[in-house]
Amino acid sequence: MLTLRKKARLADALLDDYEEVITGYIVDAKIVAGCLVGDAYKAWGHDEGAQLISGSITEVIEYDRRWLVKTQDLECLVIVNFASGGRRALLHLINLFETAQLARSRWCLH
């Protein structure tokens, strides 16, 4: 269930312009086993507020004041807000991506 604050953050995210084709907006986002998990809104193939478990994350893009997450399934998801511990998990994943980039891995961060 969306609180008033979460609704406002979702509305704000929906009104932003992105250079990527956005396939969904994720509320209460967290990272689990290299995948993005949260409640999906305006997501292709998902009901409003249904839990989404993305494919493996391949790229994380810091876009203005938001995070965009690209997956192996060619999704580009906007993180509206984080669940408890979600931001820390994303920052840990970014650290892993940066380390992988030094090793010339296919994982990347922009």
Disulfide bonds with the S-S distance in Angstrom:
none
